[in-house]
């Protein structure tokens, strides 16, 4: 058993998804008495893995009597804190943590690079992963994308752990202390989980730096008012490394004369923006953050340049699918909030048929009005309830069409688009009304486009 951990023998894992399975396997490998409980039915592959590792579990219910025996509970990020079950477990005095926190406590000696933000975290994590791979650094990539951190700690020894972390994962973190933390931006998102209080969501994101030491680094967006304001009220011990698109910095990363300039610890890195593989202002910011982390890790400048020039981007994020009759079809299914869609619309250089809609998470669409007026020629709604979208944008465009399947939405967009136009799927909403997740939504879009 890890002598540094304060976790005692009985571990209960709540939720049997990717993070829950990883946590259970890690706990079992450390010799803890593990029990996994999932309110849904545990899928066959996961059930097989649990049986192979000798982990007892229940499926289709949470039995309070079994859960209350825990010394610590590792909770899936998908389970909100405000439900009755969690309240009862907290009242019983049981420590409830996230899988990220558990894995960190079990492997404190391996430095972590952790990336969060309302938007751009998958792109930045994927770029950072590519940088590490190009530089032949022995690192794993996981967390909110790919494999769980816990499973990697259990099964894949490495010299560095690169993690994408969400606010839901950070909510259950107390001692988690990345050596390099990156906070890309904070814009209103998931407010339904934070009592519709933006301040609560900001606090959640800032948890990425709460336990860092003076020997650690906190890379942050100096143009983001929510972050700069939060920094005034938080006691961050890490070395602050800002990046900015608008201001020249003595220390950090900034833009001057269409070049990225990074100045850190007597090291100077420069690269022309036009040479970057990732296009668009938001991607330049993401690239600066990753290149700053690579500089702190002392990766060779030439390796950083080569990686930034050749990186291919991320599926479901402004992904060019096909050009049909001189119309470009673009999959931005990962845009599950207004801010992500803002970046997508802002990067459109041709008249755009915009496919939008899904599960609204308390969205305020007013930030999009000016862009929609300027860039969008028609709107195709894709959701069970499109009322709020129609109410917000009916005055911005002449054509708004409601659809309830991806095939239908793509066919309508095909009819509305003319040569030289874009068709952009950028939903600004969660996907769970019609799809399993944003990946399923993006794949269905690509399949529908290919079937035209």
URTAMO-V709579 format. One record per pair of residues at least 6 apart in sequence whose C-alpha atoms are under 7 Angstrom apart, sorted by sequence separation. I is the first residue (numbers start at 1). J is the second residue. D is the distance in Angstrom with one decimal. If there is no record, write none. Layout:
i | j | d
I | J | D
I | J | D
This chain:
i | j | d
14 | 20 | 6.7
28 | 34 | 6.2
115 | 121 | 6.1
142 | 148 | 5.5
143 | 149 | 5.0
191 | 197 | 6.5
194 | 200 | 5.8
222 | 228 | 6.3
248 | 254 | 5.8
254 | 260 | 5.9
255 | 261 | 6.0
262 | 268 | 5.7
263 | 269 | 6.5
322 | 328 | 6.1
323 | 329 | 6.2
335 | 341 | 5.6
394 | 400 | 6.8
403 | 409 | 5.6
431 | 437 | 5.4
435 | 441 | 5.7
13 | 20 | 6.1
27 | 34 | 6.6
142 | 149 | 5.7
191 | 198 | 6.7
194 | 201 | 6.0
247 | 254 | 6.7
253 | 260 | 7.0
254 | 261 | 5.4
262 | 269 | 5.0
322 | 329 | 5.5
431 | 438 | 5.6
253 | 261 | 5.6
254 | 262 | 6.5
261 | 269 | 5.7
262 | 270 | 6.4
321 | 329 | 5.5
209 | 218 | 6.7
243 | 252 | 5.6
244 | 253 | 6.3
245 | 254 | 5.7
253 | 262 | 4.2
261 | 270 | 4.6
320 | 329 | 6.2
321 | 330 | 5.6
24 | 34 | 6.5
115 | 125 | 6.6
188 | 198 | 6.1
241 | 251 | 6.9
242 | 252 | 5.1
243 | 253 | 4.4
244 | 254 | 4.9
245 | 255 | 5.7
252 | 262 | 5.6
253 | 263 | 6.4
260 | 270 | 5.5
261 | 271 | 6.9
320 | 330 | 4.6
321 | 331 | 6.5
413 | 423 | 6.6
431 | 441 | 6.9
13 | 24 | 6.4
241 | 252 | 5.3
242 | 253 | 6.6
243 | 254 | 5.7
252 | 263 | 5.4
259 | 270 | 6.5
260 | 271 | 5.2
319 | 330 | 5.5
320 | 331 | 6.4
24 | 36 | 6.9
129 | 141 | 6.5
251 | 263 | 5.5
252 | 264 | 6.0
259 | 271 | 5.4
260 | 272 | 6.2
318 | 330 | 5.9
319 | 331 | 5.0
251 | 264 | 5.8
259 | 272 | 4.2
260 | 273 | 6.4
291 | 304 | 6.7
318 | 331 | 5.6
319 | 332 | 6.3
258 | 272 | 6.0
259 | 273 | 5.3
317 | 331 | 6.4
318 | 332 | 4.6
258 | 273 | 5.7
316 | 331 | 5.4
317 | 332 | 4.5
186 | 202 | 6.7
316 | 332 | 4.9
317 | 333 | 6.6
42 | 59 | 5.8
316 | 333 | 5.1
317 | 334 | 5.7
41 | 59 | 5.1
140 | 158 | 6.6
316 | 334 | 5.4
40 | 59 | 6.2
41 | 60 | 4.9
139 | 158 | 5.4
145 | 164 | 6.4
378 | 397 | 6.1
16 | 36 | 6.9
35 | 55 | 6.4
36 | 56 | 6.5
37 | 57 | 5.6
38 | 58 | 6.3
39 | 59 | 6.1
40 | 60 | 4.6
138 | 158 | 5.6
139 | 159 | 5.8
140 | 160 | 6.7
141 | 161 | 6.3
142 | 162 | 6.5
143 | 163 | 5.0
144 | 164 | 5.2
218 | 238 | 5.9
222 | 242 | 5.4
377 | 397 | 6.2
378 | 398 | 6.9
379 | 399 | 6.3
380 | 400 | 5.9
381 | 401 | 6.0
382 | 402 | 6.5
384 | 404 | 6.3
11 | 32 | 6.6
16 | 37 | 6.9
34 | 55 | 6.2
35 | 56 | 5.2
36 | 57 | 4.5
37 | 58 | 5.0
38 | 59 | 5.1
39 | 60 | 4.5
40 | 61 | 6.9
68 | 89 | 6.5
75 | 96 | 6.6
77 | 98 | 6.9
138 | 159 | 5.4
139 | 160 | 4.6
140 | 161 | 5.2
141 | 162 | 4.7
142 | 163 | 5.1
143 | 164 | 5.3
144 | 165 | 5.4
217 | 238 | 5.1
218 | 239 | 6.0
219 | 240 | 6.2
220 | 241 | 6.4
221 | 242 | 5.8
222 | 243 | 5.7
223 | 244 | 5.7
378 | 399 | 4.9
379 | 400 | 4.7
380 | 401 | 4.9
381 | 402 | 4.7
382 | 403 | 5.2
383 | 404 | 5.6
10 | 32 | 6.2
11 | 33 | 6.0
12 | 34 | 5.8
13 | 35 | 6.2
14 | 36 | 6.0
15 | 37 | 5.9
16 | 38 | 5.3
34 | 56 | 6.9
35 | 57 | 5.4
36 | 58 | 6.5
37 | 59 | 6.3
38 | 60 | 6.1
39 | 61 | 4.3
72 | 94 | 5.9
73 | 95 | 6.2
74 | 96 | 5.9
75 | 97 | 6.1
76 | 98 | 6.6
138 | 160 | 6.5
139 | 161 | 5.5
140 | 162 | 6.0
141 | 163 | 5.8
142 | 164 | 6.5
143 | 165 | 6.0
144 | 166 | 6.5
216 | 238 | 4.9
217 | 239 | 4.7
218 | 240 | 5.0
219 | 241 | 4.6
220 | 242 | 5.0
221 | 243 | 5.2
222 | 244 | 5.4
354 | 376 | 6.5
378 | 400 | 6.0
379 | 401 | 6.4
380 | 402 | 6.0
381 | 403 | 5.8
382 | 404 | 5.5
9 | 32 | 5.1
10 | 33 | 4.9
11 | 34 | 4.9
12 | 35 | 4.9
13 | 36 | 4.6
14 | 37 | 5.1
15 | 38 | 4.6
38 | 61 | 6.2
39 | 62 | 5.7
71 | 94 | 6.1
72 | 95 | 5.0
73 | 96 | 4.7
74 | 97 | 5.0
75 | 98 | 5.4
139 | 162 | 6.8
214 | 237 | 5.1
215 | 238 | 6.4
216 | 239 | 6.2
217 | 240 | 6.1
218 | 241 | 5.8
219 | 242 | 5.6
220 | 243 | 6.2
221 | 244 | 6.1
352 | 375 | 6.1
353 | 376 | 6.0
373 | 396 | 5.2
380 | 403 | 7.0
382 | 405 | 6.8
9 | 33 | 5.8
10 | 34 | 6.2
11 | 35 | 6.5
12 | 36 | 5.7
13 | 37 | 6.2
14 | 38 | 6.1
38 | 62 | 6.4
70 | 94 | 6.9
72 | 96 | 6.0
73 | 97 | 6.3
74 | 98 | 5.3
75 | 99 | 7.0
213 | 237 | 5.4
214 | 238 | 4.5
217 | 241 | 6.8
351 | 375 | 5.5
352 | 376 | 4.7
353 | 377 | 5.8
354 | 378 | 6.4
355 | 379 | 6.0
356 | 380 | 6.3
357 | 381 | 5.6
358 | 382 | 6.4
372 | 396 | 6.5
373 | 397 | 6.8
21 | 46 | 7.0
37 | 62 | 5.9
74 | 99 | 5.9
212 | 237 | 6.2
213 | 238 | 5.2
214 | 239 | 6.1
338 | 363 | 6.6
346 | 371 | 6.7
351 | 376 | 5.9
352 | 377 | 5.7
353 | 378 | 4.9
354 | 379 | 4.9
355 | 380 | 4.7
356 | 381 | 5.2
357 | 382 | 4.9
358 | 383 | 4.5
16 | 42 | 6.1
210 | 236 | 6.3
212 | 238 | 5.5
318 | 344 | 6.8
342 | 368 | 6.2
345 | 371 | 6.6
351 | 377 | 6.0
353 | 379 | 5.9
354 | 380 | 6.1
355 | 381 | 5.9
356 | 382 | 5.8
357 | 383 | 5.2
181 | 208 | 6.5
209 | 236 | 6.5
338 | 365 | 6.7
355 | 382 | 6.6
365 | 392 | 6.9
369 | 396 | 6.9
382 | 409 | 6.6
25 | 53 | 6.8
181 | 209 | 6.6
1 | 30 | 5.7
357 | 386 | 6.6
380 | 409 | 6.3
1 | 31 | 6.7
262 | 292 | 6.7
277 | 308 | 6.0
177 | 209 | 6.8
269 | 301 | 6.7
276 | 308 | 5.5
277 | 309 | 4.8
171 | 204 | 5.9
276 | 309 | 4.9
277 | 310 | 5.9
380 | 413 | 6.8
170 | 204 | 6.4
177 | 211 | 5.1
178 | 212 | 6.5
275 | 309 | 5.9
277 | 311 | 5.9
176 | 211 | 6.3
177 | 212 | 4.8
253 | 288 | 6.4
277 | 312 | 6.9
278 | 313 | 6.8
175 | 211 | 5.7
180 | 216 | 6.0
181 | 217 | 6.3
182 | 218 | 6.0
183 | 219 | 6.3
184 | 220 | 6.0
185 | 221 | 6.2
167 | 204 | 5.6
170 | 207 | 6.2
179 | 216 | 4.7
180 | 217 | 4.8
181 | 218 | 4.9
182 | 219 | 4.7
183 | 220 | 4.9
184 | 221 | 5.6
167 | 205 | 5.5
170 | 208 | 6.6
179 | 217 | 6.2
180 | 218 | 6.0
181 | 219 | 6.0
182 | 220 | 5.8
183 | 221 | 6.7
406 | 444 | 6.6
410 | 448 | 6.4
125 | 164 | 6.1
185 | 224 | 6.1
253 | 292 | 6.8
406 | 445 | 6.1
410 | 449 | 6.6
186 | 226 | 6.3
245 | 285 | 6.8
186 | 227 | 6.8
407 | 448 | 5.4
122 | 164 | 6.7
121 | 164 | 6.5
243 | 288 | 6.9
103 | 149 | 6.4
107 | 153 | 7.0
243 | 289 | 6.8
103 | 150 | 4.8
112 | 160 | 5.9
113 | 161 | 6.2
114 | 162 | 6.0
115 | 163 | 6.2
116 | 164 | 6.1
100 | 149 | 6.4
110 | 159 | 6.0
111 | 160 | 5.3
112 | 161 | 4.7
113 | 162 | 4.8
114 | 163 | 4.7
115 | 164 | 4.9
116 | 165 | 5.3
384 | 433 | 6.5
100 | 150 | 6.9
103 | 153 | 6.6
110 | 160 | 5.8
111 | 161 | 6.4
112 | 162 | 5.9
113 | 163 | 6.2
114 | 164 | 5.9
115 | 165 | 6.0
116 | 166 | 6.1
383 | 433 | 6.8
99 | 150 | 6.5
114 | 165 | 6.6
383 | 434 | 6.9
12 | 67 | 6.4
20 | 76 | 6.0
19 | 76 | 6.5
12 | 70 | 5.7
11 | 70 | 5.6
10 | 70 | 5.1
11 | 71 | 6.2
12 | 72 | 6.5
13 | 73 | 5.7
14 | 74 | 6.1
15 | 75 | 6.7
353 | 413 | 6.3
10 | 71 | 5.3
11 | 72 | 5.3
12 | 73 | 4.8
13 | 74 | 4.8
14 | 75 | 4.8
15 | 76 | 5.2
282 | 343 | 6.6
9 | 71 | 6.8
10 | 72 | 6.9
11 | 73 | 6.0
12 | 74 | 6.3
13 | 75 | 6.1
14 | 76 | 5.9
8 | 71 | 6.1
114 | 178 | 6.0
353 | 417 | 6.5
7 | 72 | 6.5
113 | 178 | 5.7
112 | 178 | 4.6
113 | 179 | 6.1
114 | 180 | 6.4
115 | 181 | 6.0
116 | 182 | 6.2
117 | 183 | 5.4
119 | 185 | 6.8
111 | 178 | 6.6
112 | 179 | 5.4
113 | 180 | 4.7
114 | 181 | 4.9
115 | 182 | 4.7
116 | 183 | 5.2
117 | 184 | 4.8
118 | 185 | 5.9
280 | 347 | 5.9
111 | 179 | 5.5
112 | 180 | 6.6
113 | 181 | 5.9
114 | 182 | 6.2
115 | 183 | 6.2
116 | 184 | 6.4
117 | 185 | 4.9
118 | 186 | 5.3
361 | 429 | 6.8
100 | 169 | 6.6
117 | 186 | 5.8
118 | 187 | 5.9
352 | 421 | 5.7
353 | 422 | 6.2
354 | 423 | 6.1
355 | 424 | 6.0
356 | 425 | 6.5
358 | 427 | 6.7
360 | 429 | 5.3
219 | 289 | 6.9
350 | 420 | 6.8
351 | 421 | 5.0
352 | 422 | 4.6
353 | 423 | 4.7
354 | 424 | 5.0
355 | 425 | 4.7
356 | 426 | 5.8
357 | 427 | 4.9
359 | 429 | 5.3
360 | 430 | 6.6
98 | 169 | 6.0
101 | 172 | 6.8
118 | 189 | 6.8
350 | 421 | 5.5
351 | 422 | 6.2
352 | 423 | 5.7
353 | 424 | 6.2
354 | 425 | 6.2
355 | 426 | 6.2
356 | 427 | 3.9
357 | 428 | 6.5
358 | 429 | 5.0
359 | 430 | 4.8
101 | 173 | 5.0
104 | 176 | 6.0
350 | 422 | 6.3
352 | 424 | 6.7
355 | 427 | 6.4
356 | 428 | 6.5
357 | 429 | 5.7
358 | 430 | 5.6
359 | 431 | 6.1
101 | 174 | 7.0
358 | 431 | 5.3
359 | 432 | 6.5
98 | 172 | 4.4
101 | 175 | 6.8
359 | 433 | 6.1
97 | 172 | 4.5
98 | 173 | 6.1
101 | 176 | 5.5
358 | 433 | 6.2
23 | 99 | 5.7
97 | 173 | 6.2
19 | 99 | 6.2
341 | 426 | 5.7
341 | 428 | 5.5
340 | 428 | 6.9
327 | 417 | 6.9
338 | 428 | 4.8
77 | 168 | 5.1
327 | 418 | 6.7
335 | 426 | 5.5
336 | 427 | 6.2
337 | 428 | 4.1
77 | 169 | 5.3
327 | 419 | 5.4
333 | 425 | 6.1
335 | 427 | 6.1
336 | 428 | 4.5
337 | 429 | 5.4
326 | 419 | 4.8
327 | 420 | 5.5
328 | 421 | 6.6
329 | 422 | 6.0
330 | 423 | 6.1
331 | 424 | 6.4
332 | 425 | 5.4
333 | 426 | 5.5
335 | 428 | 5.4
336 | 429 | 4.4
325 | 419 | 6.1
326 | 420 | 5.6
327 | 421 | 5.1
328 | 422 | 4.8
329 | 423 | 4.8
330 | 424 | 4.9
331 | 425 | 5.3
332 | 426 | 4.8
333 | 427 | 6.3
336 | 430 | 5.1
327 | 422 | 5.6
328 | 423 | 6.2
329 | 424 | 6.1
330 | 425 | 6.3
5 | 105 | 5.7
5 | 106 | 6.7
2 | 106 | 6.2
334 | 438 | 5.8
333 | 438 | 5.7
333 | 441 | 6.4
333 | 442 | 5.0
331 | 442 | 6.2
80 | 193 | 6.9
316 | 439 | 6.9
26 | 150 | 5.9
26 | 151 | 6.1
29 | 154 | 6.8
321 | 446 | 6.5
22 | 148 | 5.8
25 | 151 | 6.7
316 | 442 | 5.8
23 | 150 | 5.2
22 | 150 | 5.1
23 | 151 | 6.7
26 | 154 | 4.9
19 | 148 | 5.3
22 | 151 | 4.2
18 | 148 | 6.3
189 | 337 | 6.4
187 | 339 | 6.8
124 | 286 | 5.5
128 | 290 | 5.5
124 | 287 | 6.8
127 | 290 | 6.9
135 | 299 | 6.6
120 | 286 | 6.5
124 | 290 | 6.2
135 | 303 | 6.3
134 | 303 | 6.9
192 | 361 | 6.1
191 | 361 | 6.7
192 | 362 | 6.7
190 | 361 | 6.0
191 | 362 | 6.5
131 | 304 | 6.5
134 | 307 | 6.8
131 | 307 | 5.7
130 | 307 | 6.9
127 | 311 | 6.7
123 | 313 | 6.7
123 | 314 | 5.9
119 | 340 | 5.9
